[in-house]
Amino acid sequence: METQLRRLKPNKLIFVGLLSLVLASASVSWAQTVVTTLADSGLGSLRQAIMDTSTDGVSTTITFDPVVFPPPPALPGVILLATPLPNLTGTGDTIDGTGAGVVLDGSALAAGSVGLRVRRSNYTIRGLSIQNMPSDGIRVETPAPPTTVLNVTGVVIDGNTLIGNGSRGIRVSGGVGPGKTVSATVINNTITDSFSAGIAVNGNLNSTGDPGGNTVTALVDGNTVKRSRAVLKTTPNFGGDGIDIVGGTGEGSNNSVTATVSNNDVFLNRDDGIVAVACGLLASGSNNILNVTIINNSVKDNGTINPELVTNTGIVVSGASREEQIGGGEEASTCDGNTVQFVISGNTVKGNRTQNISISGGPGTGHDIQGIVSANSANDSPEGDGISISGGRGIGTTVHDVTVSNNQVSGNFNRGIIISGGTETVNAVLTSIDVLSNSVRSNGAQGILVSGGTLSENATISDVLIDSNSSTGNGSRGIQATRGTTLSASPPVISLAGVTNNTTSTNALDGILISSNVQGSGATPVSGNRADRNAEDGIDLNSTGYVVSNNTASRNTLDGINAVGNINGGGNTGKGNGSCNQPFTGCLP
């Protein structure tokens, strides 16, 4: 009996072990499906795998046989799609091409076809190459009405390559509103030669009759986006951005879009690099809210291929976008009452054709813009400005509580930093603008310019503080405040909070110039500045109402400090200037 027991024990252990292996094997096969053929459909195909996993009710991972889909350096396996793939509607499913070479090719698909369309939550797409889709390569959106699915959240698009797709490489959209919620993480993808944009995040879908009213959240991190619309086509005559973040498109209103755009490499796109607008191109939406954080990106040389558009900017934040026509000209937006809050920080923005960083009220009416531009480098725009803060081109926009600080701005063709009422804007308000501790050098025109704008009507620019900046070696003035160009009976009004503690040297004209019609309050400080070796005046105040104190001006070609009619607050020093040295007789009371 004892011997029989000894013999039974190992047999029992063997049985239990085999049962465990069977259960484990069943669990793996239940949660994983392998694509084993390049065929468009049928057993072992990707199409069949999507259909099966979308209805199995569990989280399933679709993988690819590396024998059929060999990884580099071997040629990958190409699935040439004959018809669009089914919508991805599984329960937390994953399509994972990691460790295999998988190409989805849409060359044979009908116009408007999307590569992979995610319409359920917690889906992951990883490690695929998706090319030649007539529309978007990957689209995340809620299903079309009359579906009861209101949320598509927790989607991850990771490590894919998207090439030559006919609209966007990747688009995240709220879908047709209202009341939809979408969230997605778009990371570590490479997107090349998209027709419209590399990556787009939209509050709604841009369908006729789509009211918007959705909530969309996205993280766009670590992607490479290049050469959008490198192949020039004339119809339609817009497009070619790297990354677009848009509150509302079409008739979409009342959307809330929150996006973090970080650590991306965005370059050589036909139009702008990174665009964040509360109301999109040719749209008529209102009351969209956009919160965008743009940090630590490299944004270079956008607009330098096929540079036929009016403007090509590295980073754009605006209340609304505008259509730019080939050969020049613009179409105004009818967007109304949108809000943008932004942070632009730590980016390297270089060589973008007409501007490097632009913050604008935009076209349309009544937009509200506020935020921070800090610790960026904005250099070498071949035709334009380093950093521009503007009322835009609309009616009654407000740009307020904006801080421009600790940026490195150099080598731009035009101005380094400009605060402007806008171009042909009406009733724009710019207030509480702080320009602090920036290094601005070797720009083609002014280092720092405050201007009423160009042909703007009744713009109000108030409470602008210019403090602790270094503005050197620029092709015009180091710091200038001017009413700008106006033909209006209601010209812009500018009031400064102060010009203090700045260093302006070796500029081609004045170090600091406050032009006529920019009156001080009677207590506005011009103090603590140093102006040396400028080719005209060190400090030249052509308006009154300023308290001039504790400034130093030396070796300027003309006047050291010319502040006739203003208040001498004492402590000013000048030496070696062409005139207006101590005791400032005739130049400072």
C-alpha positions as CSV (number, residue, x, y, z in Angstrom):
1,M,0.0,0.0,0.0
2,E,2.8,2.4,0.9
3,T,4.5,1.6,-2.5
4,Q,1.3,2.3,-4.4
5,L,0.9,5.7,-2.7
6,R,4.4,6.6,-3.6
7,R,3.6,5.8,-7.2
8,L,0.3,7.8,-7.2
9,K,1.9,11.0,-5.9
10,P,4.1,11.8,-8.9
11,N,1.2,10.9,-11.3
12,K,-1.0,13.3,-9.5
13,L,1.6,16.0,-9.8
14,I,2.0,15.3,-13.5
15,F,-1.8,15.6,-14.0
16,V,-2.0,18.9,-12.1
17,G,1.0,20.3,-14.0
18,L,-0.6,19.3,-17.3
19,L,-3.9,20.9,-16.3
20,S,-2.1,24.1,-15.4
21,L,-0.4,24.2,-18.8
22,V,-3.6,23.6,-20.6
23,L,-5.4,26.4,-18.7
24,A,-2.4,28.8,-19.3
25,S,-2.4,27.9,-23.0
26,A,-6.1,28.5,-23.2
27,S,-5.7,31.9,-21.4
28,V,-3.0,33.0,-23.9
29,S,-5.0,31.9,-27.0
30,W,-8.1,33.6,-25.6
31,A,-6.2,36.9,-25.2
32,Q,-4.0,36.9,-28.3
33,T,-4.7,36.5,-32.1
34,V,-1.8,36.2,-34.6
35,V,-2.0,37.5,-38.1
36,T,-0.4,34.9,-40.4
37,T,-1.1,36.1,-43.9
38,L,-0.7,39.2,-46.1
39,A,-4.1,38.6,-47.6
40,D,-6.6,41.4,-47.4
41,S,-9.3,39.1,-45.9
42,G,-9.9,35.5,-44.8
43,L,-8.5,33.2,-42.2
44,G,-5.4,34.6,-40.5
45,S,-5.8,38.0,-42.0
46,L,-5.8,41.3,-40.1
47,R,-9.3,42.0,-41.2
48,Q,-10.5,38.8,-39.8
49,A,-8.6,39.4,-36.6
50,I,-10.3,42.8,-36.1
51,M,-13.7,41.3,-36.7
52,D,-13.1,38.5,-34.2
53,T,-11.6,40.6,-31.5
54,S,-14.2,43.4,-31.8
55,T,-16.9,40.9,-30.7
56,D,-15.1,38.6,-28.3
57,G,-15.9,40.8,-25.2
58,V,-12.3,40.7,-23.8
59,S,-9.1,42.6,-24.1
60,T,-7.3,40.9,-27.0
61,T,-3.9,41.6,-28.5
62,I,-3.5,41.2,-32.3
63,T,0.2,40.4,-33.2
64,F,1.9,39.5,-36.4
65,D,3.9,36.4,-37.4
66,P,7.4,37.6,-37.9
67,V,8.0,35.0,-40.5
68,V,5.3,36.5,-42.7
69,F,6.1,40.0,-41.4
70,P,9.9,40.1,-41.0
71,P,11.4,43.0,-39.1
72,P,14.2,45.2,-40.6
73,P,16.6,44.9,-42.3
74,A,14.4,42.4,-44.2
75,L,11.6,43.8,-46.4
76,P,8.4,44.1,-44.4
77,G,5.2,42.3,-45.0
78,V,2.7,44.5,-46.9
79,I,-1.0,44.2,-46.5
80,L,-2.6,45.9,-49.6
81,L,-6.1,46.8,-48.5
82,A,-8.9,46.4,-51.1
83,T,-11.6,47.9,-48.9
84,P,-11.4,49.8,-45.6
85,L,-10.8,47.8,-42.5
86,P,-13.6,47.5,-40.0
87,N,-13.9,50.0,-37.2
88,L,-11.9,49.1,-34.1
89,T,-14.6,48.5,-31.5
90,G,-13.2,45.8,-29.3
91,T,-13.0,45.8,-25.5
92,G,-9.5,47.3,-24.7
93,D,-7.9,45.6,-27.6
94,T,-4.3,46.1,-29.0
95,I,-2.8,45.9,-32.4
96,D,0.9,45.4,-31.9
97,G,3.4,45.1,-34.7
98,T,6.4,45.3,-32.4
99,G,9.1,42.8,-33.5
100,A,7.6,42.4,-36.9
101,G,7.6,44.5,-40.1
102,V,4.0,45.4,-40.8
103,V,2.9,47.8,-43.5
104,L,-0.7,48.7,-44.1
105,D,-1.0,50.2,-47.6
106,G,-4.2,52.0,-48.7
107,S,-3.2,52.8,-52.3
108,A,-6.1,50.8,-53.7
109,L,-8.8,52.3,-51.3
110,A,-11.6,54.6,-52.4
111,A,-11.3,58.3,-51.8
112,G,-12.0,59.3,-48.1
113,S,-11.0,55.9,-46.7
114,V,-9.3,55.9,-43.3
115,G,-6.6,53.4,-42.3
116,L,-7.5,52.4,-38.8
117,R,-10.5,54.0,-37.1
118,V,-10.7,53.6,-33.3
119,R,-14.2,53.9,-31.9
120,R,-13.9,52.3,-28.5
121,S,-12.0,53.1,-25.3
122,N,-8.6,51.7,-24.2
123,Y,-7.5,50.7,-27.6
124,T,-3.7,50.6,-28.4
125,I,-2.1,50.7,-31.8
126,R,1.6,50.1,-31.7
127,G,4.5,49.4,-34.1
128,L,2.8,49.6,-37.5
129,S,3.6,51.3,-40.7
130,I,0.6,52.9,-42.3
131,Q,0.9,54.5,-45.7
132,N,-1.0,55.9,-48.7
133,M,-4.4,56.0,-47.0
134,P,-6.7,58.4,-49.0
135,S,-7.7,60.1,-45.7
136,D,-6.3,59.8,-42.2
137,G,-3.8,57.1,-41.4
138,I,-5.2,56.6,-37.9
139,R,-8.4,58.3,-36.6
140,V,-9.7,58.2,-33.0
141,E,-13.3,59.4,-32.7
142,T,-16.7,58.6,-31.2
143,P,-19.0,56.7,-33.5
144,A,-21.4,58.6,-35.7
145,P,-25.0,59.2,-34.5
146,P,-27.3,57.6,-33.6
147,T,-24.9,55.6,-31.6
148,T,-25.2,55.6,-27.8
149,V,-21.4,55.5,-27.3
150,L,-20.4,58.9,-25.9
151,N,-16.9,58.2,-24.7
152,V,-13.7,57.0,-26.4
153,T,-11.0,57.4,-23.8
154,G,-7.6,55.9,-22.9
155,V,-6.5,55.3,-26.5
156,V,-2.8,54.9,-27.0
157,I,-1.1,55.4,-30.5
158,D,2.5,54.5,-29.9
159,G,5.6,53.9,-32.1
160,N,4.0,53.8,-35.5
161,T,5.3,55.1,-38.8
162,L,2.8,57.0,-41.1
163,I,3.8,58.0,-44.6
164,G,2.1,59.8,-47.4
165,N,-1.5,59.7,-46.1
166,G,-4.0,61.8,-47.9
167,S,-5.2,63.9,-44.9
168,R,-3.7,63.6,-41.5
169,G,-1.3,61.0,-40.3
170,I,-3.1,60.7,-37.0
171,R,-6.3,62.5,-36.0
172,V,-8.0,62.6,-32.6
173,S,-11.5,64.0,-32.8
174,G,-14.5,64.4,-30.5
175,G,-16.6,63.3,-33.5
176,V,-20.1,64.6,-34.2
177,G,-21.3,66.3,-31.0
178,P,-22.6,67.2,-28.6
179,G,-21.7,65.5,-25.3
180,K,-18.8,63.4,-26.5
181,T,-15.6,62.7,-24.5
182,V,-12.4,61.6,-26.2
183,S,-8.9,61.2,-24.8
184,A,-5.7,59.8,-26.5
185,T,-2.0,59.5,-26.0
186,V,0.0,59.9,-29.2
187,I,3.6,59.1,-28.5
188,N,6.8,58.2,-30.4
189,N,5.3,58.1,-33.8
190,T,7.0,59.2,-37.1
191,I,4.7,61.0,-39.5
192,T,6.0,62.0,-42.9
193,D,4.4,63.5,-46.1
194,S,0.9,63.9,-44.8
195,F,-1.3,66.0,-47.1
196,S,-3.1,68.1,-44.5
197,A,-1.3,67.8,-41.2
198,G,0.9,65.2,-39.5
199,I,-1.1,65.1,-36.2
200,A,-4.4,66.8,-35.6
201,V,-6.5,67.0,-32.4
202,N,-10.0,68.4,-33.0
203,G,-12.9,69.2,-30.7
204,N,-15.5,68.0,-33.3
205,L,-15.5,66.3,-36.7
206,N,-16.3,69.2,-39.1
207,S,-19.5,67.8,-40.5
208,T,-22.4,70.0,-41.7
209,G,-24.7,70.4,-38.9
210,D,-22.2,69.2,-36.3
211,P,-22.8,71.5,-33.2
212,G,-19.7,70.5,-31.3
213,G,-20.0,70.6,-27.5
214,N,-17.4,67.9,-26.9
215,T,-14.5,67.4,-24.5
216,V,-11.2,66.2,-26.0
217,T,-7.9,65.6,-24.1
218,A,-4.6,64.6,-25.8
219,L,-1.0,64.0,-25.0
220,V,1.2,64.4,-28.1
221,D,4.7,63.5,-27.0
222,G,8.0,62.4,-28.6
223,N,6.8,62.3,-32.2
224,T,8.7,63.2,-35.3
225,V,6.5,65.1,-37.8
226,K,8.0,66.3,-41.1
227,R,7.3,67.3,-44.6
228,S,3.5,67.6,-44.4
229,R,2.3,68.5,-47.8
230,A,5.8,68.5,-49.3
231,V,4.2,67.6,-52.6
232,L,2.6,70.8,-53.7
233,K,-1.1,70.7,-54.9
234,T,-3.1,73.8,-55.6
235,T,-6.6,72.5,-54.6
236,P,-7.3,73.0,-51.8
237,N,-4.8,75.8,-51.4
238,F,-4.2,75.4,-47.6
239,G,-2.7,72.7,-45.4
240,G,0.7,71.3,-44.6
241,D,1.0,71.9,-40.8
242,G,3.0,69.6,-38.6
243,I,0.7,69.4,-35.5
244,D,-2.7,71.0,-35.3
245,I,-4.7,71.5,-32.1
246,V,-8.1,72.9,-32.9
247,G,-11.0,73.7,-30.5
248,G,-13.8,73.7,-33.0
249,T,-14.0,73.0,-36.7
250,G,-16.8,73.8,-39.1
251,E,-19.8,74.8,-37.1
252,G,-18.4,73.3,-33.9
253,S,-19.0,75.5,-30.8
254,N,-18.7,74.9,-27.0
255,N,-15.9,72.4,-27.3
256,S,-13.3,72.1,-24.6
257,V,-9.9,70.8,-25.8
258,T,-6.9,70.3,-23.6
259,A,-3.6,69.2,-25.1
260,T,0.0,68.8,-24.1
261,V,2.4,68.9,-27.0
262,S,5.8,68.0,-25.8
263,N,9.2,66.7,-26.9
264,N,8.3,66.5,-30.6
265,D,10.6,67.1,-33.5
266,V,8.6,69.1,-36.1
267,F,10.4,70.3,-39.2
268,L,10.2,71.0,-42.9
269,N,6.4,71.1,-43.0
270,R,5.0,73.2,-45.8
271,D,3.1,75.6,-43.6
272,D,3.3,76.0,-39.8
273,G,5.0,73.7,-37.3
274,I,2.7,73.6,-34.3
275,V,-0.7,75.3,-34.5
276,A,-3.1,75.8,-31.6
277,V,-6.3,77.6,-32.5
278,A,-9.7,77.7,-30.7
279,C,-11.6,77.9,-34.0
280,G,-10.4,76.2,-37.1
281,L,-10.0,77.0,-40.8
282,L,-13.2,78.3,-42.6
283,A,-15.1,77.6,-39.4
284,S,-18.0,79.6,-37.7
285,G,-17.8,78.2,-34.2
286,S,-18.1,80.1,-30.9
287,N,-17.3,79.7,-27.3
288,N,-14.7,77.0,-27.7
289,I,-12.1,76.7,-24.9
290,L,-8.6,75.6,-25.7
291,N,-5.9,74.9,-23.1
292,V,-2.6,74.0,-24.6
293,T,0.8,73.4,-23.2
294,I,3.6,73.4,-25.8
295,I,6.9,72.4,-24.2
296,N,10.4,71.2,-25.1
297,N,9.7,70.7,-28.8
298,S,12.2,71.3,-31.6
299,V,10.4,73.2,-34.4
300,K,12.6,74.1,-37.3
301,D,12.6,75.2,-40.9
302,N,8.8,75.0,-41.5
303,G,7.6,76.9,-44.6
304,T,10.9,76.7,-46.3
305,I,9.7,74.1,-48.9
306,N,7.0,75.4,-51.3
307,P,7.0,78.8,-49.6
308,E,4.1,80.2,-51.5
309,L,1.8,80.9,-48.5
310,V,1.5,84.3,-46.8
311,T,2.8,83.1,-43.4
312,N,4.7,80.1,-42.2
313,T,5.3,80.0,-38.5
314,G,7.0,77.7,-36.1
315,I,4.5,77.8,-33.2
316,V,1.1,79.5,-33.6
317,V,-1.5,80.2,-30.9
318,S,-4.6,82.1,-31.9
319,G,-8.3,82.6,-31.2
320,A,-9.0,81.5,-34.8
321,S,-7.2,80.5,-37.9
322,R,-7.4,82.0,-41.3
323,E,-7.2,80.8,-44.9
324,E,-4.1,81.7,-46.7
325,Q,-4.3,81.9,-50.4
326,I,-1.6,80.9,-52.8
327,G,-0.1,84.1,-54.1
328,G,-1.3,86.1,-51.1
329,G,-4.5,87.3,-49.5
330,E,-6.6,86.0,-46.7
331,E,-10.2,85.1,-45.9
332,A,-11.5,86.4,-42.6
333,S,-13.0,84.0,-40.0
334,T,-16.5,84.3,-38.6
335,C,-15.5,82.6,-35.4
336,D,-16.7,84.4,-32.2
337,G,-15.9,84.5,-28.5
338,N,-13.4,81.7,-28.2
339,T,-10.9,81.4,-25.3
340,V,-7.3,80.2,-25.4
341,Q,-5.0,79.6,-22.4
342,F,-1.4,78.6,-23.3
343,V,2.0,77.8,-22.1
344,I,4.9,77.8,-24.6
345,S,8.1,76.9,-22.8
346,G,11.5,75.3,-23.4
347,N,11.1,75.0,-27.1
348,T,13.8,75.3,-29.8
349,V,12.2,77.2,-32.6
350,K,14.5,78.1,-35.5
351,G,14.5,79.0,-39.1
352,N,10.8,79.1,-39.6
353,R,10.1,81.2,-42.7
354,T,7.9,84.2,-41.6
355,Q,7.8,83.9,-37.8
356,N,9.1,81.6,-35.1
357,I,6.5,82.1,-32.4
358,S,3.2,83.9,-32.9
359,I,0.5,84.6,-30.3
360,S,-2.5,86.3,-31.9
361,G,-6.1,87.2,-31.2
362,G,-6.7,86.0,-34.8
363,P,-9.5,86.9,-37.1
364,G,-13.1,86.8,-36.1
365,T,-14.7,88.5,-33.1
366,G,-14.2,88.7,-29.3
367,H,-11.6,86.1,-28.6
368,D,-9.8,85.9,-25.2
369,I,-6.1,85.0,-25.2
370,Q,-3.7,84.6,-22.2
371,G,-0.6,82.7,-21.3
372,I,3.1,82.4,-21.0
373,V,6.0,82.3,-23.4
374,S,9.1,81.4,-21.5
375,A,12.6,79.9,-21.8
376,N,12.4,79.3,-25.6
377,S,15.0,79.9,-28.2
378,A,13.4,81.7,-31.2
379,N,16.1,82.2,-33.8
380,D,16.9,82.8,-37.4
381,S,13.6,83.3,-39.1
382,P,14.7,84.1,-42.6
383,E,11.8,86.6,-43.3
384,G,10.1,87.5,-40.0
385,D,10.1,87.9,-36.2
386,G,11.3,85.8,-33.3
387,I,8.3,86.2,-31.0
388,S,5.1,88.1,-31.9
389,I,2.2,89.0,-29.6
390,S,-0.6,90.5,-31.6
391,G,-4.2,91.6,-31.5
392,G,-4.6,89.7,-34.8
393,R,-6.8,90.7,-37.6
394,G,-10.3,90.6,-36.1
395,I,-12.7,92.7,-34.0
396,G,-12.7,93.2,-30.3
397,T,-10.2,90.5,-29.4
398,T,-8.4,90.7,-26.0
399,V,-4.9,89.5,-25.4
400,H,-4.1,89.8,-21.7
401,D,-1.9,88.6,-18.9
402,V,0.8,87.5,-21.2
403,T,4.4,87.0,-19.9
404,V,7.3,86.8,-22.3
405,S,10.3,85.9,-20.2
406,N,13.8,84.4,-20.3
407,N,13.7,83.7,-24.1
408,Q,16.8,83.7,-26.3
409,V,15.8,85.6,-29.5
410,S,18.4,86.2,-32.1
411,G,19.2,86.4,-35.8
412,N,15.6,86.9,-37.0
413,F,15.2,88.9,-40.2
414,N,12.8,91.4,-38.7
415,R,12.0,92.1,-35.1
416,G,13.1,90.0,-32.1
417,I,10.0,90.5,-29.9
418,I,7.0,92.5,-31.0
419,I,3.9,93.5,-29.1
420,S,1.4,94.8,-31.7
421,G,-2.2,95.9,-31.9
422,G,-2.4,93.8,-35.1
423,T,-3.1,94.4,-38.8
424,E,-6.4,96.1,-39.7
425,T,-7.9,95.0,-36.4
426,V,-10.7,96.9,-34.8
427,N,-11.0,97.5,-31.0
428,A,-8.3,95.1,-30.1
429,V,-7.2,95.2,-26.4
430,L,-3.7,94.1,-25.3
431,T,-3.2,94.5,-21.6
432,S,-0.9,93.3,-18.8
433,I,1.9,92.2,-21.1
434,D,5.3,91.6,-19.3
435,V,8.5,91.3,-21.4
436,L,11.0,90.2,-18.8
437,S,14.7,89.0,-18.8
438,N,14.9,88.1,-22.5
439,S,18.2,88.0,-24.4
440,V,17.5,89.7,-27.8
441,R,20.3,90.2,-30.2
442,S,21.3,90.6,-33.8
443,N,17.8,90.8,-35.2
444,G,17.3,92.7,-38.4
445,A,15.0,95.4,-37.1
446,Q,14.0,96.3,-33.5
447,G,15.1,94.0,-30.7
448,I,11.9,94.7,-28.7
449,L,9.0,96.7,-30.3
450,V,5.7,97.8,-28.9
451,S,3.5,99.0,-31.7
452,G,-0.1,100.0,-32.3
453,G,0.0,97.9,-35.4
454,T,-0.6,98.4,-39.1
455,L,-3.8,100.2,-40.0
456,S,-5.4,99.1,-36.8
457,E,-8.4,101.1,-35.4
458,N,-8.9,102.0,-31.8
459,A,-6.5,99.4,-30.5
460,T,-5.7,99.8,-26.8
461,I,-2.3,98.5,-25.6
462,S,-1.8,99.1,-21.9
463,D,0.2,98.1,-18.9
464,V,3.2,96.8,-20.9
465,L,6.3,96.3,-18.8
466,I,9.7,95.9,-20.4
467,D,12.1,94.9,-17.7
468,S,15.6,93.4,-17.3
469,N,16.1,92.5,-21.0
470,S,19.3,92.5,-22.9
471,S,18.8,93.9,-26.4
472,T,22.0,94.2,-28.3
473,G,23.3,94.4,-31.9
474,N,20.0,94.7,-33.6
475,G,19.5,96.4,-37.0
476,S,17.3,99.2,-35.7
477,R,16.5,100.2,-32.1
478,G,17.1,98.0,-29.1
479,I,13.7,98.9,-27.5
480,Q,11.1,101.0,-29.2
481,A,7.5,102.0,-28.5
482,T,5.5,103.5,-31.3
483,R,1.9,104.1,-32.3
484,G,2.5,102.3,-35.6
485,T,0.9,103.0,-39.0
486,T,-2.6,104.3,-38.8
487,L,-5.0,106.1,-41.1
488,S,-7.9,105.9,-38.6
489,A,-9.7,108.7,-36.9
490,S,-9.4,106.5,-33.8
491,P,-5.7,105.6,-33.7
492,P,-4.2,103.1,-31.3
493,V,-3.5,104.2,-27.7
494,I,-0.4,102.8,-26.0
495,S,0.5,103.1,-22.3
496,L,3.6,101.5,-20.8
497,A,4.0,100.3,-17.2
498,G,7.7,101.0,-17.5
499,V,11.0,100.5,-19.3
500,T,13.3,99.4,-16.5
501,N,16.6,97.7,-15.9
502,N,17.3,96.8,-19.5
503,T,20.7,96.7,-21.3
504,T,20.7,98.0,-24.9
505,S,24.0,98.2,-26.7
506,T,25.5,98.3,-30.2
507,N,22.2,98.7,-31.9
508,A,22.2,100.2,-35.4
509,L,20.0,103.1,-34.3
510,D,18.8,104.1,-30.7
511,G,19.2,102.0,-27.6
512,I,15.8,103.0,-26.3
513,L,13.2,105.1,-28.2
514,I,9.8,106.0,-27.0
515,S,8.2,107.7,-30.0
516,S,5.8,110.6,-30.1
517,N,2.1,109.8,-29.2
518,V,3.2,107.2,-26.6
519,Q,2.6,109.3,-23.5
520,G,3.6,108.4,-20.0
521,S,1.2,108.7,-17.0
522,G,3.4,111.3,-15.2
523,A,4.8,108.5,-13.1
524,T,5.8,105.9,-15.7
525,P,9.4,104.9,-15.0
526,V,12.3,104.8,-17.4
527,S,14.8,103.7,-14.9
528,G,17.8,101.5,-14.3
529,N,18.6,101.1,-18.0
530,R,22.1,100.9,-19.5
531,A,22.5,102.1,-23.1
532,D,26.0,101.9,-24.6
533,R,27.6,102.3,-28.0
534,N,24.4,102.6,-30.0
535,A,24.7,104.3,-33.4
536,E,22.3,107.1,-32.6
537,D,20.9,107.9,-29.1
538,G,21.3,105.9,-26.0
539,I,17.8,106.8,-24.6
540,D,15.5,109.0,-26.6
541,L,12.1,110.0,-25.2
542,N,10.0,111.9,-27.8
543,S,6.9,111.8,-25.5
544,T,6.4,113.1,-22.0
545,G,5.0,111.7,-18.7
546,Y,8.0,109.6,-17.8
547,V,10.2,109.6,-14.7
548,V,13.8,109.2,-15.9
549,S,16.1,107.8,-13.2
550,N,19.3,105.8,-12.5
551,N,20.1,105.2,-16.2
552,T,23.6,105.0,-17.7
553,A,24.4,106.0,-21.2
554,S,27.9,105.9,-22.7
555,R,29.7,106.1,-26.0
556,N,26.5,106.5,-28.1
557,T,27.1,108.3,-31.4
558,L,24.5,111.0,-30.7
559,D,22.7,111.8,-27.5
560,G,23.3,109.9,-24.3
561,I,19.9,110.6,-22.7
562,N,17.5,112.9,-24.5
563,A,14.4,113.3,-22.3
564,V,13.3,116.9,-22.7
565,G,10.0,117.5,-21.0
566,N,10.1,114.5,-18.8
567,I,10.9,114.3,-15.1
568,N,14.5,113.9,-14.0
569,G,14.3,111.4,-11.2
570,G,18.1,111.7,-10.6
571,G,20.9,109.2,-10.7
572,N,21.4,109.4,-14.4
573,T,24.9,109.1,-15.8
574,G,26.3,109.8,-19.3
575,K,29.7,109.9,-20.7
576,G,31.5,109.8,-24.0
577,N,28.3,110.4,-26.0
578,G,28.1,112.8,-28.9
579,S,26.0,115.1,-26.8
580,C,23.7,115.1,-23.8
581,N,26.4,114.1,-21.3
582,Q,26.2,115.3,-17.7
583,P,24.7,117.6,-16.7
584,F,22.3,116.8,-19.6
585,T,21.8,120.5,-20.3
586,G,19.2,120.8,-23.0
587,C,18.5,117.1,-23.0
588,L,17.2,116.3,-19.6
589,P,15.6,118.9,-17.3
